[in-house]
Amino acid sequence: MPLRPSSELPADLPVDLDALKRALAKGRRHFAGLRLGDLDGVALDLGDCDLHGGCFKEGRFGHARLAGANVEAACFQQALLWGADLSDLKAGGSFWHDADLSSARLQGADFSAALMHRCCLRGVLGAHSRWRSTRLVEADFRGGLDQRTDLGWADFQGADLSFAQMQGALLQGSDLRGACLYGTNMGGADLRDADLRGCDLRDTDLRDAMLEGTLLHDALLP
């Protein structure tokens, strides 16, 4: 991701975790351009914060709260966000390569046009989430230890799901029109009432998938 010259960044941004916590305690919520890589933000409450354009590479945000936050164009590459609350997150055009979002809450989150290669999204709860034109190559959407991945009514229009692992995922009512599903494993997935019109499914594993009511007009089937 391109870096902005330091002269273009606000001069009063927190420089470490303690400074960030002090700013949050004072009610501050605007931290656009904040750069705190390798941050230990476990259980940190960043709900409704403006973090767009920031960098949190390799940060640790397990069970943190980012519900309603704006992280558009921000970098979370290789970050750990297991069990975090990312519901209604605004994450368009953000960077998440190799990040771990296992069991995170993603209901209503918008990851449109984000780069999420090889992300671990096992057991996420992402009903009504948006992934339009998102790059999810080799992403792992399989269930967690005791929780199936829920992507019911999610919007994957134009997303790249090449070689993604979606075995057993709940995709009921999801919109996958125009998505790339080359090498995608959807074995045992719940695709009832999903929209797969026009998709090339010739190299997609659909063994034991639930397809009742699935829209497959003009789709190329195996």
Number of C-alpha atoms within 10 A of each C-alpha: 11 6 9 11 7 9 7 8 13 12 9 8 16 17 12 13 14 10 12 18 17 12 16 17 10 9 9 13 16 17 21 20 22 22 21 18 18 17 17 17 20 17 17 18 18 22 19 18 20 22 25 23 23 23 26 25 22 19 22 23 26 22 21 21 24 26 23 20 23 25 27 24 23 26 27 26 24 20 24 25 27 24 21 25 27 28 23 24 25 26 27 24 21 26 27 27 23 20 24 25 26 26 27 25 26 26 23 20 24 26 29 24 23 25 24 24 23 21 24 25 27 26 26 27 26 26 24 20 25 29 25 24 23 25 25 25 24 21 25 25 27 26 22 14 10 8 14 19 28 28 26 24 21 26 25 25 21 20 24 27 26 21 20 24 25 26 24 22 26 27 27 24 22 26 25 26 22 19 22 24 23 19 18 23 24 25 18 18 23 26 26 19 20 24 25 23 18 17 22 19 19 14 16 21 21 20 12 13 17 21 17 12 13 18 20 18 11 11 15 14 13 10
